[in-house]
Amino acid sequence: MGADGLSFVFTYQEIFVNHIYRFSSKNRSPVIVDCGANIGLSILYFKKIFPDASIIAFEPDKNIFRILELNISSFNLSNVELFNKAVWVEDTILDFQSE
């Protein structure tokens, strides 16, 4: 998903209406790792369900990461760590291209 309106609407629908990331936990403050946080809608969703969760979020796209930082700071969310890095199955260097 990029930072455009159509992508926002689609992703909002998937996350907040269809609840594609819903999970149950007996722990009121789970640790959630978000690998591809994009602009942060998933983080907002997780914090809505688990306000005390600790979230570690990764977003490799530098431009999208800046939007992610702004969104998280504008909602004044706590216990959220953001990393401008990609997550992969091994420790290596990959080429990354922004949309």
N, C-alpha and C positions, 0 to 999 in steps of 0.2 A: 504494500500500500504506500503510495506516495502522499505528499502533502496537498493533494488536490481535493476539491469538493466531492466528486463522485466516489473516490476511494474512501473518504471520510464517511459518507452516508452508508456505503456498503459495509465497512468495518464496524461502524456503530451498530448497524442492524445485526450483524453476526455476533457481536460481543454482548450488547445490552438487551437485545430482543430475543435472539435465539440462544443466548447463554452458552456459547460454544466452549467457554473456559470454566464453566461452573464445576466445582468439585466440593465435596464435603470433607470436613476435618473436625476432629474432636479438639484439636489444638486451636485456641482462639487467636494465637499469634504465630501462624505457620511462616516458614521461610519459603519464599516463592522466587524462583529463578525464571526470568523472562528473557528468552534468547531470540531477540528480534522485536524489541519493544516499540519500534516505529515512533509515532508521535505521542504514545503513552495512554491510549484508550484502554488497553488491557490493564495497565497499572491502576487507572481510575476504577475500573471494574473490580479488581482484586481488593483495593482499599475500601470499596463500598461494602463488599461482603465480609472482609476481614480487616477492619480498621487498624488493628494492632499488628498486622503482618509486617514482616521485614521483607523487602523486595530488592533483589539484585537484578538489574536490567541491563541488557546489552543491545546496542544499536550501532552498526558499523558505518552507516552513511553519515558523513559529517554534516550535511545540510539538514537532514531529518533529525539528527542528534541535537542540533541547536533548537529545533522546534520542541523536541522532547524535553529538553532542559527548561525551556520557557513554560511549557505546560505544567510540568511537575512543580516548578517554583510558584506559578500563579495559583495553584491549588493548595499551596503551603503543606504539602504532604511530608510526613516524617517517616523515618526508617526506610528510605528509598535511596539506593546507591545506583548511580548511572555510570556506565562505561561505554565509551566510544570505541568499541571493539566488536569483532565478530566472534561467534562461537562455532567451533568445528570439531570433528571427531578425532583429530590429532593435532599435535603442536607442529604447525607448518606455516608457510607464507603462501597466501592465495591472492590472486588478482581480484579486485573488487571494483565493480562499475556501478555508479549511481544511475537511477532511472532518469 
